[in-house]
Each structure stands twice: as C-alpha cells, then as structure tokens.
Amino acid sequence: MITHLQDTVTLHNGIQMPGLGLGVFKVEEGPTLVQAVITAIQHGYRSIDTAAIYANEESVGEGIRQALAATGLKREDLFITSKVWNADLGYEATLAAYETSLQKLGLDYLDLYLIHWPVQGKYKEAWRALEALYAQGRVKAIGVSNFQIHHLQDVMSDATIKPMVNQVEFHPRLTQKELLQFTKEHGIQLEAWSPLMQGELLDTPELKDLAAKYNKSVAQIILRWDVQHGVVTIPKSIKEHRIIENAALFDFELSQDDMDRIDALNQNLRVGPDPDNFDF
C-alpha cells in the first residue's frame, strides 16, 4: 500500500508506477489544462494519465514541459500514460497511433501505453503491437483498459507478455471484487478511472458520515478506500485546491469495518459504458 504521494507500486516487470496521479478526461486543450498539469507536478504529483481520444495530449505535453522547467525535475521523474483509441486497434495502426501520441505530447517515450477498450476481433492485434513497442524499449510498460476477466484471459491465452495494468471504472458503487481478485492473482495492477463516479458519490449519506468521522472530504474517503484496496487511482481536477486535497490521503487510515461499509455500497452501477456492450 502506498504511504505518500510519490510512493509507487511495482508492476510485474519491475517498473515503479505512482499509486496516485492526475486524470485529464474531458478537459479540453488549452491554458486551463496546461496549468492543471503544472499545478499537479508542482504539488508533488508524478503521474499524468491521458488518452488519444481525449484530444488534449498537446496541452498535457506543454504542461509537462513547463512543469519540468519550473521544478528542475527530469522527464524520468514523471510517469506518463496514454491510450490507443478503438479506431486505431490493429497492428500497424496501433504502432502509428503510438507515434502520433508521442508527437503530440512532445515526448520520446511513454511510461505506460494502454488499449483503451476491448473491441472484439481487434484488441489482440493491438496487443501484438504493444508487445513490439515494449520489446523495442519504446515504452516502459503496457496494459489494457476496461477489460473484464474474460478479455484478460483471452489476451493472455496467446500473449508473449502479460498486461501490466488494467485501468477500469472502479468506485464504491462498482467495486469489481472478482476483477480485483483476478488481477491480484495474476500480478496485473488494477487502476481506477472515475474513482468519484464523476462526482455522483459526493452526496452519498454513508460516505458523508465517514467524512465527518475522519474529518476528511467525501472525495478523500473514497480515494483512501482505493489506496487501501491497493488500486492505483487518477482523480481528475483542474482546480488547485482540489488537486492538493485529492493527494492529502496519507495522514489517516480507514478501519476494516469502514472499508467493509464502503464495499457494501456496491450496486454494480456504471457511469461509463459496459465493456461487454459498447459500439464505438
């Protein structure tokens, strides 16, 4: 379990991945995003997660460049993730998509590259491309996103390299217990997107009670629950006070009873698409 903002988990290939990062889903290109990235890095974040489909890799890259200049950090101090979109799943197309993401970000390599969605009949060819990029040393770690247990089993059935990360929707209304257990058994790191259910959980009475008990915000209670489950998480914010608050998770610990109380909120409820039933 991570114990401070710059603490890491060790992926099965030995790469160190920060346990907490900044997500930038639905944040448009422009100065607001650039500043959010700078702010996060200045306040100790070392992981930034984007994707080709977010159409904001250029601003993420600009924020990284400005933050490195302002802080004196080096590129290798950061952990940058992007994802290949569904339209580019296929061996050659995925290789090309990787180059495009690097170009937009202005980087020489990514720390983590993910297949964004398990498009049937396409993700295995894309995985071969990710394996090639990894074998060439072009990317430090490779993984998938939104993969269910059967998708992971399918990929692993003839993969040379097992996925290092599976990034999925994960929050107290979607606790994904079987998937979490499966990934732990197979040495695949689970990572949470939409950990706060896009804000929908912030008025949950049980979570508000816990926030009062621990003298923390509801967001901090949820993110701490992620940490104690060993799940990497990437809350999204563009506001400085929220970026700081989201990282203030390491001066308290949820009791096992309270962890169980949060687990019991599960309703298998999604804010995003069902990985077994999507058409994009």
Backbone as CSV, one residue per row, in Angstrom:
resi,resn,N_x,N_y,N_z,CA_x,CA_y,CA_z,C_x,C_y,C_z
1,MET,0.834,-1.202,0.000,0.000,0.000,0.000,0.871,1.256,0.000
2,ILE,0.483,2.231,-0.815,1.286,3.451,-0.867,1.077,4.272,0.408
3,THR,2.125,4.970,0.823,2.079,5.704,2.090,2.346,7.204,1.933
4,HIS,2.635,7.656,0.701,2.759,9.094,0.445,2.559,9.330,-1.050
5,LEU,2.423,10.595,-1.424,2.018,10.935,-2.785,2.964,10.379,-3.847
6,GLN,4.253,10.349,-3.566,5.209,9.891,-4.577,5.572,8.412,-4.408
7,ASP,4.841,7.734,-3.539,5.063,6.302,-3.367,4.585,5.562,-4.616
8,THR,5.158,4.397,-4.860,4.858,3.658,-6.084,4.437,2.230,-5.784
9,VAL,3.791,1.632,-6.770,3.574,0.190,-6.786,4.538,-0.380,-7.818
10,THR,4.912,-1.625,-7.651,5.841,-2.260,-8.585,5.048,-3.137,-9.552
11,LEU,5.108,-2.811,-10.825,4.442,-3.625,-11.840,5.212,-4.938,-12.015
12,HIS,4.595,-5.907,-12.662,5.226,-7.243,-12.701,6.512,-7.294,-13.511
13,ASN,6.808,-6.232,-14.265,8.093,-6.178,-14.968,9.133,-5.367,-14.199
14,GLY,8.782,-4.952,-12.961,9.730,-4.215,-12.123,9.625,-2.713,-12.213
15,ILE,8.843,-2.193,-13.149,8.680,-0.744,-13.292,7.880,-0.197,-12.110
16,GLN,8.310,0.961,-11.613,7.626,1.621,-10.499,6.579,2.597,-11.040
17,MET,5.326,2.419,-10.607,4.222,3.271,-11.042,3.653,4.014,-9.837
18,PRO,3.560,5.342,-9.894,2.973,6.068,-8.760,1.566,5.574,-8.449
19,GLY,1.245,5.497,-7.170,-0.053,4.992,-6.754,-1.174,6.000,-6.898
20,LEU,-0.827,7.268,-7.128,-1.825,8.320,-7.295,-1.365,9.233,-8.420
21,GLY,-2.302,9.651,-9.258,-1.941,10.530,-10.372,-3.065,11.483,-10.713
22,LEU,-2.838,12.274,-11.742,-3.830,13.231,-12.228,-4.457,12.695,-13.505
23,GLY,-5.785,12.612,-13.526,-6.510,12.270,-14.741,-6.973,13.531,-15.450
24,VAL,-7.096,13.473,-16.781,-7.474,14.675,-17.544,-8.619,14.400,-18.520
25,PHE,-9.426,13.381,-18.226,-10.586,13.057,-19.055,-11.544,14.246,-19.099
26,LYS,-12.031,14.570,-20.305,-12.996,15.650,-20.519,-12.441,17.047,-20.247
27,VAL,-11.120,17.184,-20.176,-10.525,18.518,-20.050,-10.005,18.922,-21.431
28,GLU,-10.492,20.041,-21.942,-10.145,20.443,-23.307,-8.730,20.984,-23.385
29,GLU,-8.181,20.920,-24.608,-6.899,21.578,-24.887,-6.986,23.035,-24.454
30,GLY,-5.878,23.564,-23.977,-5.864,24.979,-23.655,-5.157,25.289,-22.355
31,PRO,-5.085,26.565,-22.002,-4.294,27.008,-20.847,-4.772,26.446,-19.510
32,THR,-6.077,26.161,-19.377,-6.580,25.602,-18.114,-5.956,24.242,-17.841
33,LEU,-5.883,23.418,-18.880,-5.281,22.091,-18.725,-3.775,22.196,-18.513
34,VAL,-3.126,23.050,-19.273,-1.679,23.248,-19.092,-1.387,23.595,-17.633
35,GLN,-2.174,24.534,-17.090,-1.946,24.967,-15.714,-2.248,23.859,-14.712
36,ALA,-3.278,23.047,-14.979,-3.605,21.943,-14.071,-2.446,20.951,-13.976
37,VAL,-1.836,20.641,-15.120,-0.688,19.718,-15.133,0.490,20.320,-14.368
38,ILE,0.758,21.608,-14.616,1.847,22.278,-13.896,1.577,22.250,-12.394
39,THR,0.352,22.618,-12.013,-0.029,22.663,-10.595,0.165,21.306,-9.929
40,ALA,-0.319,20.249,-10.597,-0.209,18.907,-10.018,1.255,18.532,-9.793
41,ILE,2.092,18.763,-10.786,3.505,18.386,-10.660,4.192,19.239,-9.589
42,GLN,3.860,20.523,-9.541,4.454,21.384,-8.511,4.047,20.946,-7.105
43,HIS,2.867,20.356,-6.976,2.388,19.916,-5.661,2.714,18.447,-5.385
44,GLY,3.605,17.865,-6.192,4.137,16.555,-5.860,3.612,15.385,-6.666
45,TYR,2.628,15.625,-7.536,2.167,14.526,-8.390,3.279,14.164,-9.375
46,ARG,3.387,12.878,-9.669,4.400,12.436,-10.629,3.790,11.615,-11.767
47,SER,2.467,11.392,-11.724,1.792,10.584,-12.738,0.686,11.394,-13.398
48,ILE,0.668,11.401,-14.729,-0.367,12.085,-15.515,-0.935,11.072,-16.506
49,ASP,-2.261,10.978,-16.556,-2.935,10.000,-17.416,-3.795,10.712,-18.448
50,THR,-3.516,10.444,-19.729,-4.314,10.999,-20.821,-4.629,9.871,-21.812
51,ALA,-5.197,10.251,-22.962,-5.550,9.273,-23.999,-5.730,10.006,-25.311
52,ALA,-5.516,9.289,-26.406,-5.670,9.906,-27.726,-7.065,10.502,-27.904
53,ILE,-8.093,9.775,-27.457,-9.469,10.212,-27.688,-9.833,11.443,-26.852
54,TYR,-9.055,11.738,-25.818,-9.342,12.942,-25.030,-9.033,14.216,-25.820
55,ALA,-8.246,14.062,-26.882,-7.884,15.199,-27.743,-7.251,16.341,-26.933
56,ASN,-6.394,15.967,-25.986,-5.741,17.013,-25.190,-4.264,16.712,-24.916
57,GLU,-3.694,15.807,-25.709,-2.301,15.410,-25.456,-1.324,16.570,-25.645
58,GLU,-1.635,17.507,-26.555,-0.707,18.627,-26.776,-0.612,19.516,-25.534
59,SER,-1.755,19.789,-24.898,-1.732,20.623,-23.690,-1.097,19.884,-22.517
60,VAL,-1.329,18.584,-22.430,-0.661,17.789,-21.400,0.854,17.879,-21.589
61,GLY,1.304,17.725,-22.823,2.735,17.821,-23.108,3.308,19.176,-22.771
62,GLU,2.561,20.233,-23.093,3.017,21.595,-22.776,3.105,21.789,-21.266
63,GLY,2.110,21.278,-20.541,2.144,21.371,-19.086,3.345,20.644,-18.501
64,ILE,3.643,19.477,-19.056,4.817,18.713,-18.605,6.092,19.517,-18.837
65,ARG,6.238,20.063,-20.037,7.455,20.834,-20.353,7.622,22.024,-19.406
66,GLN,6.536,22.767,-19.199,6.629,23.938,-18.331,6.901,23.541,-16.882
67,ALA,6.273,22.436,-16.440,6.478,21.987,-15.062,7.913,21.522,-14.833
68,LEU,8.476,20.816,-15.807,9.868,20.373,-15.674,10.810,21.572,-15.582
69,ALA,10.548,22.583,-16.398,11.380,23.791,-16.372,11.245,24.514,-15.032
70,ALA,10.029,24.537,-14.494,9.772,25.291,-13.261,10.295,24.577,-12.018
71,THR,10.312,23.254,-12.056,10.652,22.485,-10.850,12.069,21.931,-10.857
72,GLY,12.691,21.872,-12.036,14.007,21.252,-12.127,13.960,19.735,-12.168
73,LEU,12.750,19.175,-12.220,12.622,17.723,-12.357,13.052,17.285,-13.753
74,LYS,13.331,16.003,-13.886,13.689,15.435,-15.187,12.508,14.621,-15.713
75,ARG,12.503,14.380,-17.021,11.432,13.580,-17.632,11.263,12.237,-16.928
76,GLU,12.392,11.617,-16.555,12.299,10.282,-15.950,11.725,10.308,-14.529
77,ASP,11.536,11.497,-13.966,10.878,11.609,-12.664,9.360,11.466,-12.780
78,LEU,8.842,11.551,-14.003,7.399,11.506,-14.231,6.977,10.163,-14.831
79,PHE,5.693,9.857,-14.671,5.110,8.629,-15.217,3.913,9.051,-16.068
80,ILE,4.061,8.941,-17.394,3.049,9.451,-18.320,2.367,8.286,-19.043
81,THR,1.037,8.317,-19.001,0.215,7.263,-19.617,-0.620,7.856,-20.749
82,SER,-0.728,7.126,-21.867,-1.747,7.426,-22.864,-2.323,6.109,-23.364
83,LYS,-3.337,6.227,-24.248,-4.093,5.043,-24.666,-4.392,5.105,-26.155
84,VAL,-4.398,3.929,-26.787,-4.728,3.837,-28.212,-6.241,3.710,-28.351
85,TRP,-6.816,4.525,-29.234,-8.265,4.538,-29.396,-8.739,3.401,-30.307
86,ASN,-10.036,3.101,-30.210,-10.637,1.952,-30.896,-10.413,1.969,-32.403
87,ALA,-10.481,3.146,-33.008,-10.324,3.245,-34.464,-8.927,2.842,-34.913
88,ASP,-7.965,2.837,-33.987,-6.570,2.531,-34.329,-6.125,1.161,-33.833
89,LEU,-7.081,0.319,-33.428,-6.717,-1.026,-32.982,-6.423,-1.914,-34.183
90,GLY,-5.237,-2.444,-34.199,-4.717,-3.201,-35.330,-3.213,-3.038,-35.277
91,TYR,-2.461,-3.978,-35.803,-1.012,-3.959,-35.572,-0.358,-2.672,-36.066
92,GLU,-0.443,-2.416,-37.370,0.220,-1.230,-37.937,-0.422,0.059,-37.433
93,ALA,-1.753,0.060,-37.333,-2.460,1.273,-36.904,-2.096,1.645,-35.463
94,THR,-1.926,0.634,-34.620,-1.563,0.905,-33.223,-0.142,1.449,-33.124
95,LEU,0.765,0.885,-33.904,2.137,1.422,-33.932,2.135,2.883,-34.355
96,ALA,1.346,3.199,-35.384,1.259,4.587,-35.873,0.618,5.493,-34.820
97,ALA,-0.406,4.980,-34.140,-1.096,5.778,-33.113,-0.146,6.126,-31.970
98,TYR,0.740,5.197,-31.638,1.719,5.455,-30.580,2.630,6.623,-30.973
99,GLU,3.094,6.597,-32.224,3.966,7.686,-32.693,3.231,9.028,-32.665
100,THR,1.955,9.012,-33.035,1.165,10.248,-33.027,1.023,10.796,-31.611
101,SER,0.748,9.909,-30.653,0.632,10.354,-29.259,1.952,10.931,-28.752
102,LEU,3.056,10.273,-29.062,4.367,10.796,-28.654,4.606,12.181,-29.244
103,GLN,4.280,12.327,-30.529,4.491,13.603,-31.211,3.660,14.705,-30.558
104,LYS,2.391,14.422,-30.276,1.523,15.438,-29.662,1.989,15.794,-28.258
105,LEU,2.421,14.796,-27.509,2.905,15.035,-26.155,4.299,15.661,-26.139
106,GLY,5.015,15.523,-27.242,6.384,16.037,-27.295,7.344,15.212,-26.457
107,LEU,7.099,13.916,-26.399,7.920,13.029,-25.571,8.625,11.989,-26.440
108,ASP,9.695,11.409,-25.883,10.446,10.362,-26.578,9.905,8.971,-26.273
109,TYR,9.196,8.850,-25.168,8.644,7.544,-24.774,7.482,7.779,-23.822
110,LEU,6.661,6.761,-23.641,5.637,6.751,-22.600,6.036,5.752,-21.521
111,ASP,5.582,6.019,-20.318,5.807,5.065,-19.237,4.794,3.933,-19.295
112,LEU,3.580,4.244,-19.773,2.537,3.234,-19.861,1.650,3.538,-21.060
113,TYR,1.402,2.513,-21.867,0.513,2.644,-23.027,-0.548,1.562,-22.914
114,LEU,-1.813,1.974,-23.054,-2.933,1.068,-22.825,-3.808,0.934,-24.067
115,ILE,-4.414,-0.228,-24.243,-5.524,-0.400,-25.185,-6.768,0.125,-24.477
116,HIS,-7.437,1.113,-25.078,-8.478,1.847,-24.361,-9.739,1.012,-24.102
117,TRP,-10.175,0.227,-25.098,-11.384,-0.593,-24.955,-11.177,-1.936,-25.651
118,PRO,-11.799,-3.006,-25.126,-11.626,-4.338,-25.713,-12.549,-4.560,-26.915
119,VAL,-12.218,-3.936,-28.037,-13.030,-4.113,-29.246,-12.817,-5.529,-29.776
120,GLN,-13.899,-6.284,-29.814,-13.818,-7.695,-30.204,-13.198,-7.845,-31.588
121,GLY,-12.269,-8.782,-31.713,-11.645,-9.046,-33.003,-10.519,-8.100,-33.356
122,LYS,-10.272,-7.088,-32.506,-9.232,-6.101,-32.831,-8.155,-5.960,-31.746
123,TYR,-8.526,-6.273,-30.502,-7.576,-5.939,-29.434,-6.358,-6.861,-29.406
124,LYS,-6.475,-8.067,-29.961,-5.304,-8.958,-29.936,-4.194,-8.461,-30.867
125,GLU,-4.577,-7.961,-32.047,-3.573,-7.386,-32.961,-2.939,-6.155,-32.337
126,ALA,-3.765,-5.356,-31.666,-3.228,-4.178,-30.982,-2.259,-4.592,-29.878
127,TRP,-2.591,-5.680,-29.184,-1.695,-6.142,-28.120,-0.355,-6.589,-28.689
128,ARG,-0.361,-7.235,-29.847,0.902,-7.600,-30.501,1.747,-6.365,-30.774
129,ALA,1.092,-5.275,-31.167,1.821,-4.023,-31.430,2.421,-3.471,-30.135
130,LEU,1.650,-3.525,-29.048,2.175,-3.053,-27.771,3.352,-3.910,-27.307
131,GLU,3.255,-5.210,-27.531,4.382,-6.090,-27.195,5.629,-5.717,-27.987
132,ALA,5.439,-5.367,-29.268,6.577,-4.973,-30.112,7.197,-3.679,-29.603
133,LEU,6.355,-2.699,-29.268,6.859,-1.428,-28.733,7.642,-1.660,-27.440
134,TYR,7.126,-2.550,-26.611,7.783,-2.852,-25.343,9.113,-3.570,-25.581
135,ALA,9.115,-4.520,-26.485,10.346,-5.271,-26.783,11.433,-4.360,-27.339
136,GLN,11.015,-3.326,-28.064,11.963,-2.368,-28.648,12.426,-1.318,-27.635
137,GLY,11.867,-1.347,-26.431,12.232,-0.352,-25.421,11.596,1.004,-25.651
138,ARG,10.549,1.044,-26.479,9.912,2.328,-26.790,8.944,2.777,-25.693
139,VAL,8.489,1.849,-24.878,7.540,2.142,-23.802,7.953,1.303,-22.594
140,LYS,7.789,1.865,-21.404,8.276,1.191,-20.184,7.337,0.076,-19.714
141,ALA,6.044,0.259,-19.949,5.063,-0.742,-19.510,3.853,-0.682,-20.432
142,ILE,3.156,-1.806,-20.562,1.980,-1.879,-21.432,0.828,-2.524,-20.672
143,GLY,-0.384,-2.133,-21.063,-1.541,-2.678,-20.367,-2.813,-2.438,-21.150
144,VAL,-3.920,-2.604,-20.455,-5.231,-2.512,-21.089,-6.136,-1.645,-20.223
145,SER,-7.285,-1.318,-20.770,-8.267,-0.508,-20.059,-9.654,-1.068,-20.353
146,ASN,-10.488,-1.102,-19.345,-11.878,-1.568,-19.486,-11.982,-3.050,-19.858
147,PHE,-10.996,-3.832,-19.502,-11.029,-5.266,-19.792,-11.667,-6.014,-18.629
148,GLN,-12.642,-6.877,-18.953,-13.228,-7.785,-17.987,-12.322,-9.008,-17.837
149,ILE,-12.669,-9.892,-16.899,-11.846,-11.093,-16.678,-11.695,-11.893,-17.976
150,HIS,-12.789,-12.094,-18.708,-12.694,-12.937,-19.910,-11.855,-12.282,-21.003
151,HIS,-11.849,-10.942,-21.059,-10.966,-10.257,-22.020,-9.493,-10.493,-21.646
152,LEU,-9.193,-10.373,-20.343,-7.817,-10.604,-19.888,-7.384,-12.039,-20.176
153,GLN,-8.263,-12.983,-19.906,-7.940,-14.388,-20.178,-7.679,-14.600,-21.662
154,ASP,-8.469,-13.950,-22.511,-8.319,-14.083,-23.959,-6.976,-13.522,-24.419
155,VAL,-6.615,-12.349,-23.943,-5.328,-11.750,-24.306,-4.176,-12.626,-23.829
156,MET,-4.274,-13.078,-22.583,-3.166,-13.851,-22.002,-3.032,-15.242,-22.605
157,SER,-4.082,-15.724,-23.255,-4.049,-17.079,-23.800,-2.955,-17.255,-24.855
158,ASP,-2.633,-16.177,-25.594,-1.546,-16.310,-26.573,-0.614,-15.103,-26.597
159,ALA,-0.620,-14.333,-25.519,0.303,-13.192,-25.428,1.700,-13.662,-25.041
160,THR,2.688,-12.947,-25.513,4.061,-13.175,-25.055,4.279,-12.483,-23.718
161,ILE,3.647,-11.326,-23.573,3.797,-10.508,-22.371,2.413,-10.292,-21.762
162,LYS,2.305,-10.513,-20.474,1.046,-10.313,-19.757,0.826,-8.821,-19.517
163,PRO,-0.413,-8.331,-19.631,-0.662,-6.911,-19.317,-0.166,-6.570,-17.909
164,MET,0.414,-5.388,-17.796,0.933,-4.948,-16.500,-0.110,-4.185,-15.697
165,VAL,-1.053,-3.558,-16.414,-2.080,-2.716,-15.778,-3.414,-2.968,-16.469
166,ASN,-4.494,-2.924,-15.702,-5.849,-2.874,-16.253,-6.553,-1.689,-15.602
167,GLN,-6.830,-0.668,-16.400,-7.483,0.536,-15.882,-8.986,0.430,-16.155
168,VAL,-9.787,0.480,-15.109,-11.225,0.251,-15.246,-12.008,1.251,-14.391
169,GLU,-13.302,1.356,-14.694,-14.186,2.120,-13.818,-14.263,1.391,-12.471
170,PHE,-13.970,2.116,-11.403,-13.887,1.495,-10.077,-14.220,2.550,-9.036
171,HIS,-15.255,2.294,-8.268,-15.683,3.229,-7.216,-16.636,2.479,-6.279
172,PRO,-17.090,3.089,-5.199,-17.918,2.356,-4.233,-19.246,1.816,-4.761
173,ARG,-19.738,2.312,-5.876,-20.940,1.737,-6.485,-20.601,0.653,-7.511
174,LEU,-19.304,0.489,-7.810,-18.841,-0.543,-8.752,-17.508,-1.079,-8.226
175,THR,-17.602,-1.989,-7.270,-16.398,-2.405,-6.543,-15.584,-3.477,-7.260
176,GLN,-16.150,-4.104,-8.296,-15.381,-5.013,-9.169,-14.583,-6.050,-8.378
177,LYS,-15.213,-6.656,-7.364,-14.456,-7.534,-6.458,-13.802,-8.714,-7.164
178,GLU,-14.549,-9.355,-8.069,-13.984,-10.520,-8.763,-12.816,-10.111,-9.658
179,LEU,-12.982,-8.982,-10.336,-11.914,-8.496,-11.213,-10.686,-8.104,-10.395
180,LEU,-10.900,-7.431,-9.268,-9.782,-7.045,-8.401,-9.029,-8.282,-7.925
181,GLN,-9.769,-9.303,-7.521,-9.143,-10.540,-7.057,-8.371,-11.223,-8.186
182,PHE,-8.966,-11.265,-9.382,-8.311,-11.894,-10.533,-7.005,-11.191,-10.871
183,THR,-7.050,-9.852,-10.911,-5.834,-9.108,-11.278,-4.745,-9.302,-10.227
184,LYS,-5.125,-9.351,-8.963,-4.120,-9.582,-7.914,-3.484,-10.961,-8.068
185,GLU,-4.310,-11.948,-8.359,-3.782,-13.317,-8.519,-2.827,-13.428,-9.699
186,HIS,-3.039,-12.607,-10.715,-2.227,-12.700,-11.932,-1.155,-11.607,-12.032
187,GLY,-0.980,-10.845,-10.984,0.076,-9.837,-10.985,-0.186,-8.670,-11.920
188,ILE,-1.462,-8.396,-12.190,-1.844,-7.253,-13.027,-2.332,-6.143,-12.099
189,GLN,-1.782,-4.951,-12.231,-2.166,-3.844,-11.353,-3.496,-3.252,-11.793
190,LEU,-4.481,-3.216,-10.889,-5.748,-2.557,-11.200,-5.618,-1.061,-10.946
191,GLU,-6.170,-0.282,-11.866,-6.141,1.178,-11.768,-7.568,1.693,-11.950
192,ALA,-7.953,2.676,-11.147,-9.326,3.186,-11.167,-9.444,4.449,-12.002
193,TRP,-10.364,4.407,-12.981,-10.803,5.682,-13.570,-12.178,6.019,-13.001
194,SER,-12.499,7.296,-13.015,-13.750,7.791,-12.424,-13.915,7.318,-10.982
195,PRO,-12.886,7.477,-10.139,-12.979,6.971,-8.768,-14.080,7.650,-7.955
196,LEU,-14.450,8.877,-8.347,-15.500,9.596,-7.620,-16.840,9.510,-8.345
197,MET,-16.920,8.606,-9.332,-18.141,8.403,-10.115,-18.591,9.723,-10.741
198,GLN,-17.597,10.474,-11.236,-17.837,11.782,-11.864,-18.652,12.694,-10.949
199,GLY,-18.350,12.613,-9.657,-18.986,13.493,-8.677,-20.294,12.975,-8.114
200,GLU,-20.830,11.907,-8.690,-22.150,11.428,-8.267,-22.161,10.864,-6.845
201,LEU,-20.988,10.509,-6.316,-20.940,9.894,-4.991,-20.816,10.902,-3.852
202,LEU,-20.615,12.165,-4.186,-20.230,13.133,-3.156,-21.344,13.450,-2.170
203,ASP,-22.596,13.120,-2.524,-23.715,13.357,-1.609,-24.238,12.066,-0.974
204,THR,-23.486,10.992,-1.072,-23.909,9.708,-0.507,-23.890,9.784,1.028
205,PRO,-25.042,9.564,1.698,-25.094,9.735,3.162,-24.051,8.928,3.920
206,GLU,-23.857,7.664,3.538,-22.889,6.826,4.260,-21.469,7.388,4.147
207,LEU,-21.153,7.921,2.980,-19.814,8.488,2.774,-19.673,9.831,3.486
208,LYS,-20.751,10.587,3.538,-20.721,11.858,4.288,-20.523,11.593,5.780
209,ASP,-21.151,10.525,6.289,-20.957,10.156,7.693,-19.497,9.821,7.972
210,LEU,-18.886,9.068,7.055,-17.475,8.703,7.235,-16.573,9.929,7.115
211,ALA,-16.910,10.827,6.213,-16.125,12.057,6.067,-16.143,12.851,7.373
212,ALA,-17.316,12.927,8.009,-17.419,13.635,9.292,-16.621,12.906,10.373
213,LYS,-16.702,11.585,10.366,-15.992,10.780,11.374,-14.483,11.000,11.308
214,TYR,-13.935,11.032,10.091,-12.478,11.143,9.918,-12.023,12.591,9.708
215,ASN,-12.976,13.516,9.677,-12.669,14.935,9.420,-11.956,15.102,8.083
216,LYS,-12.515,14.430,7.068,-11.982,14.490,5.706,-13.133,14.760,4.743
217,SER,-12.812,15.066,3.493,-13.862,15.230,2.481,-14.333,13.855,2.006
218,VAL,-15.519,13.817,1.411,-16.008,12.562,0.834,-15.024,12.045,-0.214
219,ALA,-14.496,12.950,-1.035,-13.528,12.540,-2.060,-12.321,11.864,-1.418
220,GLN,-11.823,12.439,-0.327,-10.659,11.839,0.338,-10.981,10.463,0.916
221,ILE,-12.185,10.285,1.427,-12.596,8.971,1.952,-12.571,7.934,0.824
222,ILE,-13.137,8.296,-0.333,-13.192,7.355,-1.458,-11.787,7.037,-1.965
223,LEU,-10.960,8.066,-2.122,-9.611,7.851,-2.656,-8.759,7.040,-1.671
224,ARG,-8.980,7.256,-0.386,-8.266,6.457,0.621,-8.706,4.989,0.546
225,TRP,-9.997,4.775,0.297,-10.531,3.411,0.112,-9.827,2.724,-1.056
226,ASP,-9.609,3.462,-2.163,-8.849,2.931,-3.299,-7.450,2.509,-2.857
227,VAL,-6.772,3.430,-2.180,-5.395,3.187,-1.742,-5.324,1.916,-0.897
228,GLN,-6.271,1.774,0.041,-6.223,0.622,0.945,-6.608,-0.682,0.255
229,HIS,-7.258,-0.588,-0.896,-7.514,-1.777,-1.704,-6.342,-2.093,-2.634
230,GLY,-5.297,-1.268,-2.608,-4.152,-1.499,-3.485,-4.420,-1.127,-4.926
231,VAL,-5.399,-0.246,-5.151,-5.785,0.162,-6.503,-5.166,1.524,-6.814
232,VAL,-4.417,1.621,-7.902,-3.885,2.904,-8.364,-5.056,3.780,-8.797
233,THR,-4.992,5.066,-8.506,-6.127,5.920,-8.847,-5.672,7.261,-9.416
234,ILE,-6.524,7.814,-10.302,-6.161,9.040,-11.037,-7.338,10.024,-11.030
235,PRO,-7.637,10.625,-9.864,-8.736,11.592,-9.824,-8.464,12.776,-10.746
236,LYS,-9.533,13.248,-11.373,-9.432,14.385,-12.290,-9.796,15.666,-11.564
237,SER,-8.992,16.684,-11.714,-9.376,18.018,-11.270,-8.541,19.045,-12.006
238,ILE,-9.123,20.236,-12.186,-8.365,21.350,-12.773,-8.202,22.477,-11.755
239,LYS,-8.770,22.290,-10.557,-8.717,23.331,-9.523,-7.601,23.021,-8.538
240,GLU,-6.778,24.034,-8.256,-5.602,23.810,-7.414,-5.975,23.231,-6.051
241,HIS,-7.010,23.770,-5.391,-7.322,23.291,-4.042,-7.788,21.846,-4.061
242,ARG,-8.464,21.432,-5.147,-8.900,20.036,-5.257,-7.708,19.122,-5.551
243,ILE,-6.808,19.571,-6.404,-5.609,18.793,-6.722,-4.819,18.510,-5.441
244,ILE,-4.707,19.525,-4.595,-3.998,19.369,-3.317,-4.787,18.446,-2.384
245,GLU,-6.102,18.696,-2.286,-6.947,17.900,-1.383,-6.949,16.424,-1.760
246,ASN,-7.020,16.151,-3.067,-7.085,14.758,-3.522,-5.839,13.960,-3.156
247,ALA,-4.747,14.652,-2.899,-3.498,13.956,-2.560,-3.273,13.870,-1.054
248,ALA,-4.140,14.511,-0.271,-3.959,14.537,1.191,-4.637,13.316,1.815
249,LEU,-4.072,12.154,1.539,-4.708,10.875,1.906,-3.892,10.054,2.888
250,PHE,-2.776,10.591,3.324,-1.799,9.728,3.974,-1.608,10.024,5.455
251,ASP,-2.536,10.816,6.035,-2.462,11.101,7.469,-3.626,10.461,8.224
252,PHE,-4.311,9.513,7.552,-5.376,8.779,8.231,-5.535,7.418,7.562
253,GLU,-6.231,6.521,8.250,-6.462,5.183,7.711,-7.880,4.750,8.058
254,LEU,-8.588,4.213,7.076,-9.935,3.698,7.300,-9.856,2.365,8.047
255,SER,-10.705,2.194,9.039,-10.756,0.914,9.740,-11.308,-0.165,8.800
256,GLN,-11.074,-1.417,9.144,-11.598,-2.508,8.314,-13.123,-2.465,8.267
257,ASP,-13.748,-2.135,9.391,-15.216,-2.015,9.413,-15.693,-0.958,8.426
258,ASP,-14.982,0.160,8.378,-15.390,1.233,7.468,-15.075,0.888,6.009
259,MET,-13.991,0.170,5.780,-13.725,-0.350,4.428,-14.889,-1.241,3.991
260,ASP,-15.340,-2.113,4.904,-16.452,-3.014,4.590,-17.744,-2.236,4.335
261,ARG,-17.949,-1.167,5.096,-19.140,-0.326,4.900,-19.143,0.273,3.492
262,ILE,-17.978,0.720,3.051,-17.898,1.302,1.704,-18.077,0.217,0.647
263,ASP,-17.456,-0.932,0.859,-17.634,-2.059,-0.067,-19.119,-2.394,-0.239
264,ALA,-19.865,-2.282,0.863,-21.280,-2.662,0.850,-22.153,-1.705,0.038
265,LEU,-21.586,-0.575,-0.400,-22.336,0.364,-1.243,-22.434,-0.119,-2.693
266,ASN,-21.735,-1.196,-3.017,-21.717,-1.676,-4.398,-23.131,-1.956,-4.935
267,GLN,-23.375,-1.476,-6.164,-24.630,-1.776,-6.875,-24.346,-2.234,-8.311
268,ASN,-23.056,-2.507,-8.605,-22.645,-2.820,-9.982,-23.145,-1.743,-10.946
269,LEU,-23.030,-0.500,-10.508,-23.562,0.650,-11.239,-22.432,1.374,-11.960
270,ARG,-22.616,1.620,-13.246,-21.599,2.281,-14.060,-22.037,3.684,-14.473
271,VAL,-21.060,4.608,-14.558,-21.312,5.888,-15.234,-20.802,5.825,-16.668
272,GLY,-19.892,4.902,-16.929,-19.361,4.717,-18.277,-20.001,3.505,-18.940
273,PRO,-19.608,3.212,-20.178,-20.176,2.081,-20.914,-19.794,0.734,-20.296
274,ASP,-20.596,-0.253,-20.586,-20.325,-1.632,-20.190,-19.310,-2.214,-21.180
275,PRO,-18.161,-2.693,-20.704,-17.148,-3.239,-21.622,-17.633,-4.418,-22.467
276,ASP,-18.725,-5.053,-22.052,-19.287,-6.153,-22.832,-20.373,-5.694,-23.791
277,ASN,-20.700,-4.414,-23.779,-21.808,-3.918,-24.600,-21.597,-2.446,-24.946
278,PHE,-20.697,-2.213,-25.894,-20.457,-0.843,-26.374,-20.267,-0.883,-27.874
279,ASP,-20.510,0.223,-28.534,-20.475,0.202,-30.018,-19.759,1.429,-30.574
280,PHE,-18.593,1.714,-30.043,-17.816,2.854,-30.567,-16.384,2.439,-30.815
